[in-house]
Amino acid sequence: QVQLVESGGGLVQPGGSLRLSCVASGFPFASWPMRWYRQNPGKERELVAALVSTGGIITYADSVKGRFTASRDNAKNTLYLQMNILKPEDTAVYFCNVPLGLGDGYFGPGTQVTVST
């Protein structure tokens, strides 16, 4: 059974940093590309970062380029998102995703990130 569990969210002031983690299980993590998404209520889900299985090629949304760094540790079945210079508009629920199976694949329950004074 595929499971994705995100952690590391919280409340941070503008300009601050957070590191999100996503622990995966139930599928061969090292063989699959992984993605970070974010979403706010009433808004469409936004792709934040996408990593190939080796982690060697990573693409980012324009809105986070230069501030966010995605990475993965295939030995630990874990995906990371280092978020620096956070802005209020980065406030969202952040999800990790594996495009496995039908449709958009599997998502974790998400972790809330709130950037505010």
N, C-alpha and C positions, 0 to 999 in steps of 0.2 A: 504494500500500500504506500503510495507516494505521500510523503509528508514534508512540508516546508514550514519552518518556524522562525519568524523574524524576532529580533530583539535589538535594544539599544536606543530606541526612541526616547523622547522626553521634551522638556521645555528648555529652551536655550535663548539667550539674548541675541539680537542681530550682531553679526560679525563672529559669532561663536562657532564651535565645531561639535559634531557628533559622529560616532562610528556605528553604523548598523551592521548586524550580522544576520545571516540566514543559514540555519542548519538543515540539511537535506537528508532524507532517507527514503528507502523503498525503490530506488532506481539507481542505475550506474552513473552517479554524479559526474565522474570524470569524462564521460562520453557525450554529455549534453551541453548545449549552450544554455546560458542562464541570463535572466533579465531582472532589472529593478524597474518597477513602475511606482507611480504615486497618483493619488486621487483625492479630491475634495468633494464633499457632498454636492450633488447637483451638477458636477462637472465631469467631463470625460477623463478616463484614465490616460495618463501621460507616460510614455516610455522614457525613463531617465537614463538607463545605461543597458547595453547589451554586450555580453562577453561570449566569445567562442569557447569551445570545450577546454582548450588549453589555456585560456586567458590571455593569449597573445594578441588578439585583435579585440579592441573594445571601442564601441561607439557611444556617444553621449548626445543627449538633447542639447541644443544650442544654449538653452537657459541655464545649464549647469556646467558647461565647458570651462575648464580652468579652475573650478571650485570643487568639484566632486571627483573622486577617484574610486572606480570599482575594481575589485580584485577577487580572486578565488584561491582557496587552498584545497586542491583535489584530494590530498591525503586526509584532510579533516572533513570532507564533504561540506564545506562552508563557503558561503559567498559573503563578501563585504562591500560596504559602501562608506567611504570616508567622505564626510561632507564638511567643507570649510567655508568660511566667509558666508555663513548662512544669512538669508534674507527672509523677511516676513512672507514673501511669496513662495518660499519653500515649504511653508506649513502645509501638511498633507498627511494622509496615511500612506506609508510606504510598504510595498509588497514585493516579495521576490517571486519569480515565475520560472517554470521550466516548460518549454513548448513541446510537451510530451502528450501523445494521444490526440484526441479530437479537439477542434476549436483552438482556443488560446492556451490550452494546457492546464497546468495546475498552479494555484496561487496559495500562499500562506495566509494566515488571518490578518497579517499586517501589523505595523507598529506606528504609533502616532508620533509625528514630529511637529512641534509647535515652536515657531520663532517669534518671540514677542518680548517687549520690555515689561 
